[in-house]
Structures are given as structure tokens and as C-alpha cells.
Amino acid sequence: MLLDTGLLILRIVLGVVFIGHGAQKLFGWFGGSGLKGTTGWMSSMGLRPAGFWALMASLSEFGGGVLLLLGFLNPIGSLGIIAAMLMAIAKVHWTKGFWNAKGGYEFPLMNLTAALAIGLIGAGAFSVDSILGIALPEPLTLIVGLIVVVLGMVAALLSEAPKPVQTAQTQPQKS
């Protein structure tokens, strides 16, 4: 009973946080920039096609959060959050070091770890899966899902636009 209660609390908090983050990216809610702004952000990071990757990031967070909150189709919600956090770490936070105070990957890593733990343990008794008697094959669904996440991350990173090469002609002149 305590394990199921703990899983419910963790699912509610993590799910609501990711629903909010996804809603910022998709709809511009809660001070977010919406899909147009998210597309511009993806473009500024060099991801191509930016609109596709913006939609994938937004749906991973929003959809992953909804599935996690409900405890529905575990571990698919966890996989969406894991995918979003892996890309956030790789594209935004990694170069800033570990600590969140300096924009590092500490916080996304904690989110990823919590989502992975739920994916491994299951959604618990207080979940839609439990109520409906749904159980995706374990651990196959999580393993295959993680492979798909890694392949998607590789595809996103390989889609990056080439960075401009600085030559003597394009370097700023010193006065």
C-alpha cells in the first residue's frame, strides 16, 4: 500500500510538471512560447526539420506527462519523458556541467531518473493500467522503447545543420 501511494505521488508530481512544460511548448500556456516559438528554438539549436523536432519534444513532454499522471500504458509515458530529458541534457545542459545553478544537467537527470524508476517499477495499484488490467510486456516494452529513444536521439543529433566554418575572411577584424 505504501509503495503504491508513493508511486501515485511521484506520478502526480512528475506528470503535472511535464504536462505543464509540454503545454508551454505546444500551446503557449503558462508563459510558454507555443509551437511556433518552440520551432524557432529548435531551429536555433540547429535541429532540422525544426518543426518536426519541436512537435516531438512537445508531445514527449505533454503526452508523457498525461500517460504518467494517469498511470496508463506504462512505461510509454516514462519513455516520452526520458526522451525529452536526454535531448535536453545533450543539447542544452551538458556543456554547463552538473549543477542546475549554472544551467547544468542535474535537474533534467533527476526527472529522467524518476521517469525511468516508474517505468521499471510500474505505475502501481492506483493507476488506469491497474484498474483496466492493462500490462504491456515487461521488460520488453521498456527495453525496446529505450532503443527507440536512443535511435530517435541519434536521428535528431544527426539532423543538425552544419555549423558555419570560420575562415580568415569571416573572422572579425581587430582594430
C-alpha positions as CSV (number, residue, x, y, z in Angstrom):
1,M,0.0,0.0,0.0
2,L,2.8,2.5,0.9
3,L,4.7,1.6,-2.4
4,D,1.5,2.3,-4.4
5,T,0.9,5.6,-2.6
6,G,4.5,6.6,-3.1
7,L,4.2,5.8,-6.8
8,L,1.0,7.8,-7.1
9,I,2.6,10.8,-5.5
10,L,5.6,10.6,-7.8
11,R,3.4,10.1,-10.9
12,I,1.2,13.0,-10.0
13,V,4.0,15.5,-9.4
14,L,6.2,14.4,-12.3
15,G,3.2,14.1,-14.6
16,V,1.8,17.5,-13.8
17,V,5.2,19.1,-14.2
18,F,5.7,17.6,-17.7
19,I,2.1,18.3,-18.8
20,G,2.9,22.0,-17.9
21,H,6.2,22.0,-19.8
22,G,4.6,20.3,-22.8
23,A,1.7,22.8,-22.7
24,Q,4.2,25.7,-22.7
25,K,5.8,24.3,-25.9
26,L,2.6,23.1,-27.6
27,F,0.0,25.8,-26.7
28,G,2.0,28.7,-25.2
29,W,0.3,28.2,-21.9
30,F,2.0,29.1,-18.5
31,G,4.2,31.7,-20.2
32,G,5.5,29.4,-22.9
33,S,6.2,30.3,-26.5
34,G,3.9,27.8,-28.2
35,L,4.8,25.5,-31.0
36,K,5.9,28.4,-33.2
37,G,8.4,29.6,-30.6
38,T,9.5,26.1,-29.8
39,T,10.1,25.6,-33.5
40,G,12.3,28.7,-33.6
41,W,14.2,27.4,-30.6
42,M,14.8,24.0,-32.2
43,S,16.0,25.9,-35.3
44,S,18.4,28.0,-33.3
45,M,19.9,24.8,-31.9
46,G,20.4,23.6,-35.5
47,L,17.8,20.7,-35.5
48,R,16.3,20.1,-38.9
49,P,13.4,20.0,-39.6
50,A,12.9,22.2,-36.7
51,G,9.1,21.9,-36.8
52,F,9.2,18.1,-36.6
53,W,11.6,18.1,-33.6
54,A,9.6,20.9,-31.9
55,L,6.5,18.7,-32.2
56,M,8.3,15.6,-30.9
57,A,9.7,17.5,-27.9
58,S,6.3,19.0,-27.1
59,L,4.4,15.7,-27.4
60,S,7.1,13.8,-25.5
61,E,6.6,16.1,-22.6
62,F,2.9,16.7,-22.7
63,G,1.9,13.2,-23.8
64,G,4.4,11.6,-21.5
65,G,3.1,13.6,-18.6
66,V,-0.5,12.7,-19.3
67,L,0.3,9.0,-19.5
68,L,2.4,9.1,-16.4
69,L,-0.1,11.1,-14.4
70,L,-2.8,8.6,-15.3
71,G,-0.6,5.5,-14.9
72,F,-1.7,4.5,-18.4
73,L,0.3,2.3,-20.8
74,N,3.3,2.2,-18.6
75,P,6.2,2.6,-19.5
76,I,5.3,4.7,-22.6
77,G,4.8,7.9,-20.6
78,S,8.1,7.4,-18.9
79,L,9.8,6.8,-22.3
80,G,8.5,10.2,-23.6
81,I,9.9,12.0,-20.6
82,I,13.2,10.1,-20.8
83,A,13.5,11.1,-24.5
84,A,12.8,14.8,-23.8
85,M,15.3,14.8,-20.9
86,L,18.1,13.0,-22.8
87,M,17.8,15.6,-25.6
88,A,17.7,18.5,-23.1
89,I,20.8,17.2,-21.5
90,A,22.6,16.7,-24.8
91,K,21.6,19.9,-26.5
92,V,21.3,22.4,-23.6
93,H,22.7,21.4,-20.3
94,W,25.7,19.1,-20.8
95,T,28.3,21.8,-21.6
96,K,27.2,23.7,-18.5
97,G,28.3,21.0,-16.1
98,F,26.4,19.1,-13.5
99,W,24.8,21.7,-11.1
100,N,21.5,23.2,-12.0
101,A,22.5,26.6,-10.6
102,K,24.8,27.0,-13.6
103,G,22.3,25.6,-16.1
104,G,23.7,22.1,-15.8
105,Y,22.1,18.7,-16.2
106,E,21.3,18.0,-12.5
107,F,17.6,18.7,-12.8
108,P,16.9,17.0,-16.1
109,L,18.8,14.0,-14.9
110,M,16.6,13.8,-11.8
111,N,13.5,14.0,-14.0
112,L,14.9,11.3,-16.3
113,T,15.8,9.1,-13.3
114,A,12.3,9.4,-11.7
115,A,10.6,8.6,-15.0
116,L,12.9,5.6,-15.5
117,A,12.2,4.3,-12.0
118,I,8.4,4.4,-12.6
119,G,9.0,2.7,-16.0
120,L,10.9,-0.1,-14.2
121,I,8.7,-0.5,-11.2
122,G,5.3,0.1,-12.8
123,A,2.5,2.6,-12.3
124,G,1.2,0.9,-9.1
125,A,-2.2,-0.1,-7.9
126,F,-3.7,3.5,-8.2
127,S,-3.4,3.6,-12.0
128,V,-5.5,3.3,-15.1
129,D,-3.4,0.3,-16.0
130,S,-4.3,-1.5,-12.8
131,I,-8.0,-0.6,-12.9
132,L,-8.3,-1.8,-16.6
133,G,-6.0,-4.8,-16.1
134,I,-3.5,-3.5,-18.8
135,A,0.0,-4.8,-18.6
136,L,2.4,-4.2,-21.5
137,P,5.0,-6.9,-21.8
138,E,7.8,-6.4,-19.2
139,P,10.7,-5.7,-19.6
140,L,10.4,-5.9,-23.4
141,T,8.4,-2.7,-23.8
142,L,10.8,-0.7,-21.8
143,I,13.9,-2.2,-23.5
144,V,12.5,-1.7,-27.0
145,G,11.3,1.7,-26.0
146,L,14.7,2.8,-24.8
147,I,16.3,1.5,-28.0
148,V,13.8,3.6,-30.0
149,V,14.5,6.7,-27.7
150,V,18.3,6.3,-28.4
151,L,17.7,5.9,-32.1
152,G,15.5,9.0,-32.1
153,M,18.1,10.9,-30.2
154,V,20.8,9.9,-32.7
155,A,18.5,10.9,-35.6
156,A,17.9,14.3,-34.1
157,L,21.6,14.9,-33.4
158,L,22.4,13.8,-37.0
159,S,19.8,16.2,-38.4
160,E,21.7,19.2,-37.1
161,A,22.5,21.8,-39.6
162,P,26.3,22.1,-40.2
163,K,27.9,24.8,-38.1
164,P,29.4,27.6,-40.2
165,V,33.2,27.3,-40.6
166,Q,35.1,30.4,-39.7
167,T,37.7,31.3,-42.2
168,A,40.2,34.2,-42.2
169,Q,37.7,36.2,-44.4
170,T,34.7,35.6,-42.0
171,Q,36.6,36.3,-38.7
172,P,36.0,39.8,-37.2
173,Q,38.8,42.3,-37.9
174,K,40.7,43.6,-34.9
175,S,41.1,47.4,-34.8
